[in-house]
Amino acid sequence: MKIKKMLKSAMLITAVLFCGTTSAYSPEELAKDCKKPKFTDFNLTEYKAPDNIEIAPESEFIIKISSWADPSTINLMAKKQPLDFRVESNSSFHKISAKLPASLNGNFVRIDVSAKSIMGCDDKDGWLVKIAEK
């Protein structure tokens, strides 16, 4: 009788442990549930054929980033050089503002932005612009 109770107890413990490990999230499942930051409202004109529109030298620009992005992780680059920027946050989005440096006048420039969400996943986006000569 004692062996039967011990066997039932061992089976119960095994079943509980097995169920606990199968319900755990894998890293792939967590990545699916994480909301990546979204980047919107870039206000400069992208350089695209056939229009080939150039932007004014030392232009100021904005990018809006979703509210679930961690503002302390925002990274802004122009032609692989870090840019200084300001962040204004509200409950709907983070708005970053920056100015293109004079050293980039007359060049094609890729503006890249990246950020991590509060949940830990990250994303990035970018735009190609052509800056006119001064």
C-alpha positions in Angstrom: 0.0 0.0 0.0 2.8 2.4 0.9 4.6 1.7 -2.4 1.3 2.5 -4.3 1.0 5.9 -2.5 4.7 6.7 -3.2 4.2 5.8 -6.9 1.1 8.0 -7.2 3.0 10.8 -5.5 6.0 10.4 -7.9 3.6 10.4 -10.9 1.8 13.5 -9.7 5.1 15.4 -9.2 6.4 14.3 -12.6 3.1 15.4 -14.3 3.3 18.8 -12.5 6.9 19.3 -13.6 6.2 18.2 -17.1 3.2 20.6 -17.5 5.2 23.5 -16.0 8.0 23.2 -18.5 5.7 22.8 -21.5 3.9 26.0 -20.7 7.0 28.1 -20.4 7.7 30.6 -23.2 10.6 30.1 -25.5 12.6 33.1 -26.8 10.9 32.8 -30.2 7.5 33.0 -28.6 8.5 36.1 -26.5 9.8 37.8 -29.7 6.4 37.2 -31.3 4.6 38.9 -28.4 6.9 41.9 -28.2 5.7 45.1 -29.9 8.6 46.6 -31.9 8.9 50.4 -32.0 7.3 52.1 -35.0 8.9 55.1 -36.7 6.5 57.5 -38.5 6.1 61.1 -39.8 9.6 61.6 -41.1 9.2 65.1 -42.5 12.0 65.4 -45.0 11.5 64.4 -48.7 13.2 61.1 -49.5 15.5 61.1 -52.5 13.8 58.9 -55.2 13.9 58.8 -59.0 12.5 60.3 -61.1 11.9 63.3 -58.9 15.4 63.5 -57.4 14.3 66.1 -54.9 17.1 67.7 -52.8 16.5 69.1 -49.3 17.8 72.4 -48.0 21.2 72.4 -46.3 21.1 72.1 -42.5 17.5 71.1 -42.5 15.7 70.4 -39.3 13.6 67.2 -39.2 11.4 65.2 -36.9 10.6 61.5 -36.5 7.8 60.1 -34.3 8.4 56.9 -32.4 5.7 54.8 -30.8 5.0 55.3 -27.1 6.1 51.7 -26.2 9.7 52.5 -27.3 12.1 53.3 -24.4 13.3 56.9 -25.1 16.6 56.2 -23.5 17.5 53.7 -26.2 16.9 55.9 -29.2 19.8 56.1 -31.6 19.9 58.6 -34.5 22.6 58.5 -37.2 23.3 60.4 -40.4 25.8 58.9 -42.8 26.9 56.6 -39.9 27.6 59.6 -37.6 25.7 60.1 -34.4 23.3 63.1 -34.4 22.3 65.2 -31.4 18.5 65.2 -31.0 15.8 66.4 -28.6 13.0 64.1 -27.4 9.5 65.3 -26.5 7.3 62.5 -25.1 3.6 62.2 -24.5 1.3 59.3 -23.9 0.9 58.6 -27.7 4.5 58.9 -29.1 8.0 60.2 -28.7 9.0 63.0 -31.1 12.6 63.4 -31.9 13.9 66.6 -33.5 17.4 67.1 -35.0 19.3 69.2 -37.5 21.5 68.0 -40.3 25.1 69.2 -39.8 26.7 71.6 -42.4 29.4 69.0 -43.0 26.8 66.9 -44.9 25.9 69.6 -47.4 26.0 68.4 -51.0 25.9 64.7 -50.1 23.6 61.8 -50.2 22.8 60.9 -46.6 21.1 57.9 -45.1 19.3 58.9 -41.8 19.0 55.9 -39.5 17.0 55.6 -36.3 16.7 52.7 -33.9 15.2 52.0 -30.5 14.2 49.3 -28.1 10.7 48.7 -26.9 10.0 48.7 -23.2 9.4 44.9 -23.6 13.0 44.5 -24.9 12.7 43.9 -28.7 14.1 46.5 -31.1 13.7 47.8 -34.6 15.2 50.4 -36.9 14.3 52.4 -40.0 16.0 54.8 -42.3 15.6 57.3 -45.2 17.9 58.4 -48.0 18.0 62.1 -48.6 20.1 64.3 -50.9 21.2 67.6 -49.3 21.7 70.5 -51.6 24.9 72.6 -51.7 24.8 75.8 -49.6 
